Amino acid sequence: MSKKALKYSDAIEELNAILDDLQSERIDVDEVSDKVKRATELIKLCREKIEQTELEVRKIVKEFEKDLKEE
C-alpha cells in the first residue's frame, strides 16, 4: 500500500496489531525486525499526517481570523 493511500486510522490500527504481536508469543523471532521496521514506517507516516493536518488547520484559522478582522 502506498504511503499516501494509507489513512491515519488504518496506520494506527496496524501499529496496534504489531504491538499486540510483539507483546504476545504469537510472533516468530525471525519476524521481529520486520515488524519493528514496519512500525517505524507507520510512526513516521502518522507524524507526517499530524504535521500536515496541523499546518492546514493553522492556515484555516489564520484565514478565518483575517475574515473576522475585515468584517
PDB file of N, H, CA, C and O in Angstrom:
ATOM      1  N   MET A   1       0.852  -1.177   0.000  1.00  0.00           N
ATOM      2  CA  MET A   1       0.000   0.000   0.000  1.00  0.00           C
ATOM      3  C   MET A   1       0.895   1.236   0.000  1.00  0.00           C
ATOM      4  O   MET A   1       1.879   1.289   0.738  1.00  0.00           O
ATOM      5  N   SER A   2       0.568   2.203  -0.802  1.00  0.00           N
ATOM      6  H   SER A   2      -0.231   2.160  -1.402  1.00  0.00           H
ATOM      7  CA  SER A   2       1.405   3.397  -0.872  1.00  0.00           C
ATOM      8  C   SER A   2       1.251   4.234   0.387  1.00  0.00           C
ATOM      9  O   SER A   2       0.226   4.197   1.068  1.00  0.00           O
ATOM     10  N   LYS A   3       2.293   4.981   0.667  1.00  0.00           N
ATOM     11  H   LYS A   3       3.125   5.012   0.113  1.00  0.00           H
ATOM     12  CA  LYS A   3       2.345   5.794   1.874  1.00  0.00           C
ATOM     13  C   LYS A   3       1.200   6.806   1.926  1.00  0.00           C
ATOM     14  O   LYS A   3       0.609   7.020   2.985  1.00  0.00           O
ATOM     15  N   LYS A   4       0.890   7.420   0.806  1.00  0.00           N
ATOM     16  H   LYS A   4       1.370   7.246  -0.054  1.00  0.00           H
ATOM     17  CA  LYS A   4      -0.155   8.440   0.765  1.00  0.00           C
ATOM     18  C   LYS A   4      -1.554   7.843   0.850  1.00  0.00           C
ATOM     19  O   LYS A   4      -2.474   8.503   1.332  1.00  0.00           O
ATOM     20  N   ALA A   5      -1.731   6.610   0.394  1.00  0.00           N
ATOM     21  H   ALA A   5      -0.983   6.073   0.002  1.00  0.00           H
ATOM     22  CA  ALA A   5      -3.051   5.992   0.378  1.00  0.00           C
ATOM     23  C   ALA A   5      -3.476   5.481   1.752  1.00  0.00           C
ATOM     24  O   ALA A   5      -4.666   5.287   1.997  1.00  0.00           O
ATOM     25  N   LEU A   6      -2.529   5.265   2.637  1.00  0.00           N
ATOM     26  H   LEU A   6      -1.561   5.422   2.438  1.00  0.00           H
ATOM     27  CA  LEU A   6      -2.843   4.726   3.956  1.00  0.00           C
ATOM     28  C   LEU A   6      -3.411   5.828   4.845  1.00  0.00           C
ATOM     29  O   LEU A   6      -2.781   6.867   5.040  1.00  0.00           O
ATOM     30  N   LYS A   7      -4.592   5.592   5.373  1.00  0.00           N
ATOM     31  H   LYS A   7      -5.103   4.747   5.214  1.00  0.00           H
ATOM     32  CA  LYS A   7      -5.217   6.559   6.273  1.00  0.00           C
ATOM     33  C   LYS A   7      -4.567   6.481   7.645  1.00  0.00           C
ATOM     34  O   LYS A   7      -4.017   5.450   8.035  1.00  0.00           O
ATOM     35  N   TYR A   8      -4.642   7.589   8.366  1.00  0.00           N
ATOM     36  H   TYR A   8      -5.088   8.426   8.050  1.00  0.00           H
ATOM     37  CA  TYR A   8      -4.091   7.651   9.721  1.00  0.00           C
ATOM     38  C   TYR A   8      -4.700   6.564  10.595  1.00  0.00           C
ATOM     39  O   TYR A   8      -3.983   5.861  11.308  1.00  0.00           O
ATOM     40  N   SER A   9      -6.005   6.426  10.542  1.00  0.00           N
ATOM     41  H   SER A   9      -6.587   6.997   9.963  1.00  0.00           H
ATOM     42  CA  SER A   9      -6.681   5.429  11.388  1.00  0.00           C
ATOM     43  C   SER A   9      -6.236   4.009  11.041  1.00  0.00           C
ATOM     44  O   SER A   9      -6.124   3.155  11.920  1.00  0.00           O
ATOM     45  N   ASP A  10      -5.986   3.765   9.762  1.00  0.00           N
ATOM     46  H   ASP A  10      -6.077   4.459   9.047  1.00  0.00           H
ATOM     47  CA  ASP A  10      -5.503   2.441   9.355  1.00  0.00           C
ATOM     48  C   ASP A  10      -4.074   2.209   9.854  1.00  0.00           C
ATOM     49  O   ASP A  10      -3.725   1.103  10.267  1.00  0.00           O
ATOM     50  N   ALA A  11      -3.259   3.253   9.812  1.00  0.00           N
ATOM     51  H   ALA A  11      -3.542   4.151   9.477  1.00  0.00           H
ATOM     52  CA  ALA A  11      -1.884   3.143  10.306  1.00  0.00           C
ATOM     53  C   ALA A  11      -1.878   2.853  11.807  1.00  0.00           C
ATOM     54  O   ALA A  11      -1.111   2.015  12.279  1.00  0.00           O
ATOM     55  N   ILE A  12      -2.724   3.540  12.542  1.00  0.00           N
ATOM     56  H   ILE A  12      -3.348   4.221  12.158  1.00  0.00           H
ATOM     57  CA  ILE A  12      -2.820   3.315  13.990  1.00  0.00           C
ATOM     58  C   ILE A  12      -3.298   1.887  14.272  1.00  0.00           C
ATOM     59  O   ILE A  12      -2.787   1.215  15.167  1.00  0.00           O
ATOM     60  N   GLU A  13      -4.264   1.447  13.508  1.00  0.00           N
ATOM     61  H   GLU A  13      -4.679   1.993  12.780  1.00  0.00           H
ATOM     62  CA  GLU A  13      -4.776   0.080  13.682  1.00  0.00           C
ATOM     63  C   GLU A  13      -3.672  -0.946  13.419  1.00  0.00           C
ATOM     64  O   GLU A  13      -3.529  -1.918  14.159  1.00  0.00           O
ATOM     65  N   GLU A  14      -2.895  -0.718  12.356  1.00  0.00           N
ATOM     66  H   GLU A  14      -3.012   0.072  11.754  1.00  0.00           H
ATOM     67  CA  GLU A  14      -1.798  -1.637  12.053  1.00  0.00           C
ATOM     68  C   GLU A  14      -0.720  -1.584  13.138  1.00  0.00           C
ATOM     69  O   GLU A  14      -0.154  -2.611  13.512  1.00  0.00           O
ATOM     70  N   LEU A  15      -0.444  -0.385  13.633  1.00  0.00           N
ATOM     71  H   LEU A  15      -0.903   0.449  13.329  1.00  0.00           H
ATOM     72  CA  LEU A  15       0.529  -0.256  14.733  1.00  0.00           C
ATOM     73  C   LEU A  15       0.070  -1.027  15.964  1.00  0.00           C
ATOM     74  O   LEU A  15       0.865  -1.710  16.610  1.00  0.00           O
ATOM     75  N   ASN A  16      -1.197  -0.916  16.280  1.00  0.00           N
ATOM     76  H   ASN A  16      -1.843  -0.362  15.755  1.00  0.00           H
ATOM     77  CA  ASN A  16      -1.737  -1.652  17.431  1.00  0.00           C
ATOM     78  C   ASN A  16      -1.628  -3.159  17.236  1.00  0.00           C
ATOM     79  O   ASN A  16      -1.338  -3.892  18.181  1.00  0.00           O
ATOM     80  N   ALA A  17      -1.860  -3.618  16.017  1.00  0.00           N
ATOM     81  H   ALA A  17      -2.095  -3.023  15.249  1.00  0.00           H
ATOM     82  CA  ALA A  17      -1.734  -5.043  15.729  1.00  0.00           C
ATOM     83  C   ALA A  17      -0.280  -5.499  15.884  1.00  0.00           C
ATOM     84  O   ALA A  17      -0.009  -6.573  16.422  1.00  0.00           O
ATOM     85  N   ILE A  18       0.641  -4.674  15.408  1.00  0.00           N
ATOM     86  H   ILE A  18       0.421  -3.802  14.971  1.00  0.00           H
ATOM     87  CA  ILE A  18       2.068  -5.000  15.556  1.00  0.00           C
ATOM     88  C   ILE A  18       2.443  -5.051  17.030  1.00  0.00           C
ATOM     89  O   ILE A  18       3.144  -5.963  17.468  1.00  0.00           O
ATOM     90  N   LEU A  19       1.976  -4.074  17.788  1.00  0.00           N
ATOM     91  H   LEU A  19       1.406  -3.333  17.432  1.00  0.00           H
ATOM     92  CA  LEU A  19       2.260  -4.045  19.220  1.00  0.00           C
ATOM     93  C   LEU A  19       1.710  -5.287  19.907  1.00  0.00           C
ATOM     94  O   LEU A  19       2.381  -5.891  20.745  1.00  0.00           O
ATOM     95  N   ASP A  20       0.495  -5.661  19.551  1.00  0.00           N
ATOM     96  H   ASP A  20      -0.050  -5.170  18.870  1.00  0.00           H
ATOM     97  CA  ASP A  20      -0.092  -6.891  20.116  1.00  0.00           C
ATOM     98  C   ASP A  20       0.768  -8.106  19.785  1.00  0.00           C
ATOM     99  O   ASP A  20       1.025  -8.952  20.642  1.00  0.00           O
ATOM    100  N   ASP A  21       1.211  -8.181  18.525  1.00  0.00           N
ATOM    101  H   ASP A  21       1.002  -7.493  17.829  1.00  0.00           H
ATOM    102  CA  ASP A  21       2.071  -9.295  18.113  1.00  0.00           C
ATOM    103  C   ASP A  21       3.367  -9.317  18.907  1.00  0.00           C
ATOM    104  O   ASP A  21       3.799 -10.371  19.372  1.00  0.00           O
ATOM    105  N   LEU A  22       3.987  -8.150  19.062  1.00  0.00           N
ATOM    106  H   LEU A  22       3.636  -7.294  18.684  1.00  0.00           H
ATOM    107  CA  LEU A  22       5.266  -8.079  19.765  1.00  0.00           C
ATOM    108  C   LEU A  22       5.137  -8.414  21.247  1.00  0.00           C
ATOM    109  O   LEU A  22       6.081  -8.914  21.858  1.00  0.00           O
ATOM    110  N   GLN A  23       3.973  -8.140  21.821  1.00  0.00           N
ATOM    111  H   GLN A  23       3.206  -7.733  21.325  1.00  0.00           H
ATOM    112  CA  GLN A  23       3.764  -8.409  23.238  1.00  0.00           C
ATOM    113  C   GLN A  23       3.303  -9.844  23.500  1.00  0.00           C
ATOM    114  O   GLN A  23       3.275 -10.296  24.644  1.00  0.00           O
ATOM    115  N   SER A  24       2.952 -10.534  22.455  1.00  0.00           N
ATOM    116  H   SER A  24       2.975 -10.167  21.525  1.00  0.00           H
ATOM    117  CA  SER A  24       2.462 -11.900  22.637  1.00  0.00           C
ATOM    118  C   SER A  24       3.541 -12.901  22.246  1.00  0.00           C
ATOM    119  O   SER A  24       4.651 -12.540  21.855  1.00  0.00           O
ATOM    120  N   GLU A  25       3.181 -14.131  22.364  1.00  0.00           N
ATOM    121  H   GLU A  25       2.279 -14.424  22.682  1.00  0.00           H
ATOM    122  CA  GLU A  25       4.089 -15.199  21.961  1.00  0.00           C
ATOM    123  C   GLU A  25       3.757 -15.690  20.555  1.00  0.00           C
ATOM    124  O   GLU A  25       4.305 -16.697  20.108  1.00  0.00           O
ATOM    125  N   ARG A  26       2.874 -14.995  19.858  1.00  0.00           N
ATOM    126  H   ARG A  26       2.429 -14.177  20.221  1.00  0.00           H
ATOM    127  CA  ARG A  26       2.458 -15.412  18.516  1.00  0.00           C
ATOM    128  C   ARG A  26       3.520 -15.115  17.464  1.00  0.00           C
ATOM    129  O   ARG A  26       3.518 -15.726  16.395  1.00  0.00           O
ATOM    130  N   ILE A  27       4.412 -14.197  17.749  1.00  0.00           N
ATOM    131  H   ILE A  27       4.414 -13.700  18.617  1.00  0.00           H
ATOM    132  CA  ILE A  27       5.362 -13.750  16.740  1.00  0.00           C
ATOM    133  C   ILE A  27       6.636 -14.581  16.779  1.00  0.00           C
ATOM    134  O   ILE A  27       7.161 -14.904  17.844  1.00  0.00           O
ATOM    135  N   ASP A  28       7.106 -14.910  15.615  1.00  0.00           N
ATOM    136  H   ASP A  28       6.680 -14.648  14.750  1.00  0.00           H
ATOM    137  CA  ASP A  28       8.349 -15.653  15.470  1.00  0.00           C
ATOM    138  C   ASP A  28       9.517 -14.668  15.589  1.00  0.00           C
ATOM    139  O   ASP A  28       9.424 -13.535  15.118  1.00  0.00           O
ATOM    140  N   VAL A  29      10.580 -15.086  16.198  1.00  0.00           N
ATOM    141  H   VAL A  29      10.656 -16.007  16.581  1.00  0.00           H
ATOM    142  CA  VAL A  29      11.761 -14.242  16.390  1.00  0.00           C
ATOM    143  C   VAL A  29      12.253 -13.681  15.059  1.00  0.00           C
ATOM    144  O   VAL A  29      12.746 -12.554  15.007  1.00  0.00           O
ATOM    145  N   ASP A  30      12.126 -14.444  14.005  1.00  0.00           N
ATOM    146  H   ASP A  30      11.726 -15.360  14.047  1.00  0.00           H
ATOM    147  CA  ASP A  30      12.586 -14.012  12.690  1.00  0.00           C
ATOM    148  C   ASP A  30      11.756 -12.851  12.132  1.00  0.00           C
ATOM    149  O   ASP A  30      12.203 -12.149  11.225  1.00  0.00           O
ATOM    150  N   GLU A  31      10.565 -12.651  12.664  1.00  0.00           N
ATOM    151  H   GLU A  31      10.201 -13.221  13.400  1.00  0.00           H
ATOM    152  CA  GLU A  31       9.679 -11.584  12.193  1.00  0.00           C
ATOM    153  C   GLU A  31       9.838 -10.277  12.969  1.00  0.00           C
ATOM    154  O   GLU A  31       9.365  -9.233  12.519  1.00  0.00           O
ATOM    155  N   VAL A  32      10.482 -10.320  14.103  1.00  0.00           N
ATOM    156  H   VAL A  32      10.865 -11.168  14.468  1.00  0.00           H
ATOM    157  CA  VAL A  32      10.543  -9.158  14.989  1.00  0.00           C
ATOM    158  C   VAL A  32      11.129  -7.943  14.288  1.00  0.00           C
ATOM    159  O   VAL A  32      10.541  -6.863  14.348  1.00  0.00           O
ATOM    160  N   SER A  33      12.273  -8.087  13.624  1.00  0.00           N
ATOM    161  H   SER A  33      12.751  -8.965  13.575  1.00  0.00           H
ATOM    162  CA  SER A  33      12.898  -6.917  12.993  1.00  0.00           C
ATOM    163  C   SER A  33      12.019  -6.345  11.884  1.00  0.00           C
ATOM    164  O   SER A  33      11.968  -5.127  11.708  1.00  0.00           O
ATOM    165  N   ASP A  34      11.327  -7.203  11.134  1.00  0.00           N
ATOM    166  H   ASP A  34      11.368  -8.192  11.277  1.00  0.00           H
ATOM    167  CA  ASP A  34      10.413  -6.714  10.098  1.00  0.00           C
ATOM    168  C   ASP A  34       9.244  -5.939  10.713  1.00  0.00           C
ATOM    169  O   ASP A  34       8.836  -4.897  10.201  1.00  0.00           O
ATOM    170  N   LYS A  35       8.721  -6.460  11.805  1.00  0.00           N
ATOM    171  H   LYS A  35       9.052  -7.307  12.222  1.00  0.00           H
ATOM    172  CA  LYS A  35       7.606  -5.780  12.482  1.00  0.00           C
ATOM    173  C   LYS A  35       8.049  -4.423  13.034  1.00  0.00           C
ATOM    174  O   LYS A  35       7.328  -3.433  12.910  1.00  0.00           O
ATOM    175  N   VAL A  36       9.222  -4.383  13.636  1.00  0.00           N
ATOM    176  H   VAL A  36       9.807  -5.187  13.737  1.00  0.00           H
ATOM    177  CA  VAL A  36       9.732  -3.126  14.194  1.00  0.00           C
ATOM    178  C   VAL A  36       9.997  -2.121  13.066  1.00  0.00           C
ATOM    179  O   VAL A  36       9.710  -0.933  13.213  1.00  0.00           O
ATOM    180  N   LYS A  37      10.535  -2.592  11.961  1.00  0.00           N
ATOM    181  H   LYS A  37      10.768  -3.557  11.842  1.00  0.00           H
ATOM    182  CA  LYS A  37      10.785  -1.720  10.811  1.00  0.00           C
ATOM    183  C   LYS A  37       9.461  -1.149  10.288  1.00  0.00           C
ATOM    184  O   LYS A  37       9.364   0.049  10.022  1.00  0.00           O
ATOM    185  N   ARG A  38       8.459  -1.994  10.145  1.00  0.00           N
ATOM    186  H   ARG A  38       8.538  -2.967  10.361  1.00  0.00           H
ATOM    187  CA  ARG A  38       7.156  -1.527   9.671  1.00  0.00           C
ATOM    188  C   ARG A  38       6.540  -0.549  10.667  1.00  0.00           C
ATOM    189  O   ARG A  38       5.955   0.455  10.261  1.00  0.00           O
ATOM    190  N   ALA A  39       6.662  -0.824  11.942  1.00  0.00           N
ATOM    191  H   ALA A  39       7.138  -1.639  12.271  1.00  0.00           H
ATOM    192  CA  ALA A  39       6.134   0.086  12.961  1.00  0.00           C
ATOM    193  C   ALA A  39       6.795   1.451  12.847  1.00  0.00           C
ATOM    194  O   ALA A  39       6.129   2.478  12.975  1.00  0.00           O
ATOM    195  N   THR A  40       8.097   1.466  12.607  1.00  0.00           N
ATOM    196  H   THR A  40       8.638   0.631  12.502  1.00  0.00           H
ATOM    197  CA  THR A  40       8.822   2.729  12.448  1.00  0.00           C
ATOM    198  C   THR A  40       8.291   3.505  11.246  1.00  0.00           C
ATOM    199  O   THR A  40       8.099   4.719  11.321  1.00  0.00           O
ATOM    200  N   GLU A  41       8.056   2.809  10.144  1.00  0.00           N
ATOM    201  H   GLU A  41       8.212   1.823  10.082  1.00  0.00           H
ATOM    202  CA  GLU A  41       7.495   3.452   8.952  1.00  0.00           C
ATOM    203  C   GLU A  41       6.120   4.040   9.241  1.00  0.00           C
ATOM    204  O   GLU A  41       5.811   5.153   8.816  1.00  0.00           O
ATOM    205  N   LEU A  42       5.302   3.289   9.963  1.00  0.00           N
ATOM    206  H   LEU A  42       5.553   2.385  10.309  1.00  0.00           H
ATOM    207  CA  LEU A  42       3.957   3.750  10.287  1.00  0.00           C
ATOM    208  C   LEU A  42       3.990   4.959  11.221  1.00  0.00           C
ATOM    209  O   LEU A  42       3.194   5.885  11.065  1.00  0.00           O
ATOM    210  N   ILE A  43       4.897   4.952  12.180  1.00  0.00           N
ATOM    211  H   ILE A  43       5.543   4.200  12.306  1.00  0.00           H
ATOM    212  CA  ILE A  43       5.023   6.086  13.096  1.00  0.00           C
ATOM    213  C   ILE A  43       5.432   7.338  12.327  1.00  0.00           C
ATOM    214  O   ILE A  43       4.900   8.420  12.575  1.00  0.00           O
ATOM    215  N   LYS A  44       6.367   7.197  11.402  1.00  0.00           N
ATOM    216  H   LYS A  44       6.800   6.318  11.201  1.00  0.00           H
ATOM    217  CA  LYS A  44       6.784   8.341  10.572  1.00  0.00           C
ATOM    218  C   LYS A  44       5.607   8.859   9.754  1.00  0.00           C
ATOM    219  O   LYS A  44       5.397  10.069   9.659  1.00  0.00           O
ATOM    220  N   LEU A  45       4.845   7.951   9.169  1.00  0.00           N
ATOM    221  H   LEU A  45       5.016   6.969   9.247  1.00  0.00           H
ATOM    222  CA  LEU A  45       3.685   8.347   8.382  1.00  0.00           C
ATOM    223  C   LEU A  45       2.674   9.102   9.245  1.00  0.00           C
ATOM    224  O   LEU A  45       2.138  10.128   8.828  1.00  0.00           O
ATOM    225  N   CYS A  46       2.422   8.592  10.438  1.00  0.00           N
ATOM    226  H   CYS A  46       2.858   7.759  10.776  1.00  0.00           H
ATOM    227  CA  CYS A  46       1.473   9.259  11.342  1.00  0.00           C
ATOM    228  C   CYS A  46       1.960  10.645  11.727  1.00  0.00           C
ATOM    229  O   CYS A  46       1.174  11.592  11.756  1.00  0.00           O
ATOM    230  N   ARG A  47       3.234  10.773  12.019  1.00  0.00           N
ATOM    231  H   ARG A  47       3.872  10.003  11.995  1.00  0.00           H
ATOM    232  CA  ARG A  47       3.793  12.089  12.356  1.00  0.00           C
ATOM    233  C   ARG A  47       3.629  13.066  11.201  1.00  0.00           C
ATOM    234  O   ARG A  47       3.251  14.220  11.401  1.00  0.00           O
ATOM    235  N   GLU A  48       3.916  12.594   9.982  1.00  0.00           N
ATOM    236  H   GLU A  48       4.223  11.656   9.819  1.00  0.00           H
ATOM    237  CA  GLU A  48       3.771  13.458   8.810  1.00  0.00           C
ATOM    238  C   GLU A  48       2.321  13.896   8.634  1.00  0.00           C
ATOM    239  O   GLU A  48       2.051  15.059   8.335  1.00  0.00           O
ATOM    240  N   LYS A  49       1.395  12.968   8.820  1.00  0.00           N
ATOM    241  H   LYS A  49       1.614  12.023   9.063  1.00  0.00           H
ATOM    242  CA  LYS A  49      -0.022  13.300   8.678  1.00  0.00           C
ATOM    243  C   LYS A  49      -0.464  14.291   9.753  1.00  0.00           C
ATOM    244  O   LYS A  49      -1.245  15.199   9.472  1.00  0.00           O
ATOM    245  N   ILE A  50       0.021  14.126  10.963  1.00  0.00           N
ATOM    246  H   ILE A  50       0.656  13.388  11.192  1.00  0.00           H
ATOM    247  CA  ILE A  50      -0.323  15.059  12.042  1.00  0.00           C
ATOM    248  C   ILE A  50       0.250  16.438  11.745  1.00  0.00           C
ATOM    249  O   ILE A  50      -0.444  17.442  11.907  1.00  0.00           O
ATOM    250  N   GLU A  51       1.507  16.500  11.313  1.00  0.00           N
ATOM    251  H   GLU A  51       2.071  15.684  11.181  1.00  0.00           H
ATOM    252  CA  GLU A  51       2.131  17.776  10.987  1.00  0.00           C
ATOM    253  C   GLU A  51       1.401  18.475   9.839  1.00  0.00           C
ATOM    254  O   GLU A  51       1.172  19.683   9.892  1.00  0.00           O
ATOM    255  N   GLN A  52       1.038  17.720   8.809  1.00  0.00           N
ATOM    256  H   GLN A  52       1.224  16.738   8.766  1.00  0.00           H
ATOM    257  CA  GLN A  52       0.322  18.292   7.672  1.00  0.00           C
ATOM    258  C   GLN A  52      -1.043  18.823   8.100  1.00  0.00           C
ATOM    259  O   GLN A  52      -1.453  19.910   7.694  1.00  0.00           O
ATOM    260  N   THR A  53      -1.727  18.059   8.910  1.00  0.00           N
ATOM    261  H   THR A  53      -1.394  17.176   9.241  1.00  0.00           H
ATOM    262  CA  THR A  53      -3.040  18.483   9.395  1.00  0.00           C
ATOM    263  C   THR A  53      -2.913  19.737  10.248  1.00  0.00           C
ATOM    264  O   THR A  53      -3.736  20.647  10.146  1.00  0.00           O
ATOM    265  N   GLU A  54      -1.886  19.785  11.086  1.00  0.00           N
ATOM    266  H   GLU A  54      -1.218  19.045  11.169  1.00  0.00           H
ATOM    267  CA  GLU A  54      -1.667  20.966  11.915  1.00  0.00           C
ATOM    268  C   GLU A  54      -1.439  22.207  11.052  1.00  0.00           C
ATOM    269  O   GLU A  54      -1.980  23.275  11.340  1.00  0.00           O
ATOM    270  N   LEU A  55      -0.645  22.066  10.004  1.00  0.00           N
ATOM    271  H   LEU A  55      -0.206  21.198   9.770  1.00  0.00           H
ATOM    272  CA  LEU A  55      -0.401  23.192   9.095  1.00  0.00           C
ATOM    273  C   LEU A  55      -1.688  23.644   8.414  1.00  0.00           C
ATOM    274  O   LEU A  55      -1.950  24.842   8.300  1.00  0.00           O
ATOM    275  N   GLU A  56      -2.478  22.694   7.970  1.00  0.00           N
ATOM    276  H   GLU A  56      -2.265  21.722   8.063  1.00  0.00           H
ATOM    277  CA  GLU A  56      -3.745  23.022   7.321  1.00  0.00           C
ATOM    278  C   GLU A  56      -4.696  23.731   8.280  1.00  0.00           C
ATOM    279  O   GLU A  56      -5.347  24.706   7.905  1.00  0.00           O
ATOM    280  N   VAL A  57      -4.777  23.245   9.509  1.00  0.00           N
ATOM    281  H   VAL A  57      -4.248  22.452   9.813  1.00  0.00           H
ATOM    282  CA  VAL A  57      -5.663  23.864  10.498  1.00  0.00           C
ATOM    283  C   VAL A  57      -5.185  25.279  10.819  1.00  0.00           C
ATOM    284  O   VAL A  57      -5.997  26.198  10.920  1.00  0.00           O
ATOM    285  N   ARG A  58      -3.887  25.459  10.979  1.00  0.00           N
ATOM    286  H   ARG A  58      -3.227  24.712  10.897  1.00  0.00           H
ATOM    287  CA  ARG A  58      -3.363  26.808  11.237  1.00  0.00           C
ATOM    288  C   ARG A  58      -3.702  27.760  10.095  1.00  0.00           C
ATOM    289  O   ARG A  58      -4.054  28.916  10.329  1.00  0.00           O
ATOM    290  N   LYS A  59      -3.597  27.272   8.863  1.00  0.00           N
ATOM    291  H   LYS A  59      -3.312  26.333   8.673  1.00  0.00           H
ATOM    292  CA  LYS A  59      -3.917  28.098   7.697  1.00  0.00           C
ATOM    293  C   LYS A  59      -5.390  28.487   7.713  1.00  0.00           C
ATOM    294  O   LYS A  59      -5.735  29.641   7.460  1.00  0.00           O
ATOM    295  N   ILE A  60      -6.257  27.526   8.010  1.00  0.00           N
ATOM    296  H   ILE A  60      -5.977  26.588   8.216  1.00  0.00           H
ATOM    297  CA  ILE A  60      -7.695  27.793   8.060  1.00  0.00           C
ATOM    298  C   ILE A  60      -8.012  28.808   9.148  1.00  0.00           C
ATOM    299  O   ILE A  60      -8.778  29.744   8.921  1.00  0.00           O
ATOM    300  N   VAL A  61      -7.427  28.629  10.326  1.00  0.00           N
ATOM    301  H   VAL A  61      -6.804  27.868  10.510  1.00  0.00           H
ATOM    302  CA  VAL A  61      -7.670  29.550  11.438  1.00  0.00           C
ATOM    303  C   VAL A  61      -7.171  30.942  11.082  1.00  0.00           C
ATOM    304  O   VAL A  61      -7.843  31.932  11.372  1.00  0.00           O
ATOM    305  N   LYS A  62      -6.013  31.028  10.464  1.00  0.00           N
ATOM    306  H   LYS A  62      -5.468  30.223  10.229  1.00  0.00           H
ATOM    307  CA  LYS A  62      -5.453  32.327  10.058  1.00  0.00           C
ATOM    308  C   LYS A  62      -6.381  33.029   9.068  1.00  0.00           C
ATOM    309  O   LYS A  62      -6.633  34.227   9.192  1.00  0.00           O
ATOM    310  N   GLU A  63      -6.890  32.284   8.088  1.00  0.00           N
ATOM    311  H   GLU A  63      -6.685  31.310   7.987  1.00  0.00           H
ATOM    312  CA  GLU A  63      -7.828  32.861   7.122  1.00  0.00           C
ATOM    313  C   GLU A  63      -9.119  33.291   7.808  1.00  0.00           C
ATOM    314  O   GLU A  63      -9.675  34.341   7.487  1.00  0.00           O
ATOM    315  N   PHE A  64      -9.592  32.494   8.740  1.00  0.00           N
ATOM    316  H   PHE A  64      -9.141  31.641   9.001  1.00  0.00           H
ATOM    317  CA  PHE A  64     -10.803  32.819   9.481  1.00  0.00           C
ATOM    318  C   PHE A  64     -10.609  34.103  10.287  1.00  0.00           C
ATOM    319  O   PHE A  64     -11.468  34.984  10.284  1.00  0.00           O
ATOM    320  N   GLU A  65      -9.475  34.198  10.975  1.00  0.00           N
ATOM    321  H   GLU A  65      -8.777  33.483  10.977  1.00  0.00           H
ATOM    322  CA  GLU A  65      -9.185  35.408  11.754  1.00  0.00           C
ATOM    323  C   GLU A  65      -9.076  36.627  10.858  1.00  0.00           C
ATOM    324  O   GLU A  65      -9.518  37.717  11.220  1.00  0.00           O
ATOM    325  N   LYS A  66      -8.490  36.440   9.693  1.00  0.00           N
ATOM    326  H   LYS A  66      -8.131  35.554   9.399  1.00  0.00           H
ATOM    327  CA  LYS A  66      -8.389  37.555   8.722  1.00  0.00           C
ATOM    328  C   LYS A  66      -9.770  38.006   8.289  1.00  0.00           C
ATOM    329  O   LYS A  66     -10.043  39.204   8.214  1.00  0.00           O
ATOM    330  N   ASP A  67     -10.647  37.045   8.003  1.00  0.00           N
ATOM    331  H   ASP A  67     -10.425  36.071   8.063  1.00  0.00           H
ATOM    332  CA  ASP A  67     -12.025  37.374   7.596  1.00  0.00           C
ATOM    333  C   ASP A  67     -12.761  38.113   8.708  1.00  0.00           C
ATOM    334  O   ASP A  67     -13.525  39.039   8.436  1.00  0.00           O
ATOM    335  N   LEU A  68     -12.538  37.712   9.949  1.00  0.00           N
ATOM    336  H   LEU A  68     -11.918  36.960  10.170  1.00  0.00           H
ATOM    337  CA  LEU A  68     -13.194  38.386  11.076  1.00  0.00           C
ATOM    338  C   LEU A  68     -12.744  39.836  11.205  1.00  0.00           C
ATOM    339  O   LEU A  68     -13.551  40.720  11.493  1.00  0.00           O
ATOM    340  N   LYS A  69     -11.470  40.072  10.992  1.00  0.00           N
ATOM    341  H   LYS A  69     -10.815  39.354  10.758  1.00  0.00           H
ATOM    342  CA  LYS A  69     -10.938  41.436  11.083  1.00  0.00           C
ATOM    343  C   LYS A  69     -11.477  42.332   9.978  1.00  0.00           C
ATOM    344  O   LYS A  69     -11.629  43.540  10.163  1.00  0.00           O
ATOM    345  N   GLU A  70     -11.766  41.729   8.824  1.00  0.00           N
ATOM    346  H   GLU A  70     -11.642  40.748   8.673  1.00  0.00           H
ATOM    347  CA  GLU A  70     -12.276  42.505   7.690  1.00  0.00           C
ATOM    348  C   GLU A  70     -13.740  42.856   7.837  1.00  0.00           C
ATOM    349  O   GLU A  70     -14.225  43.760   7.157  1.00  0.00           O
ATOM    350  N   GLU A  71     -14.458  42.162   8.709  1.00  0.00           N
ATOM    351  H   GLU A  71     -14.063  41.427   9.261  1.00  0.00           H
ATOM    352  CA  GLU A  71     -15.898  42.420   8.880  1.00  0.00           C
ATOM    353  C   GLU A  71     -16.162  43.643   9.686  1.00  0.00           C
ATOM    354  O   GLU A  71     -17.319  43.992   9.918  1.00  0.00           O
TER     355      GLU A  71
END
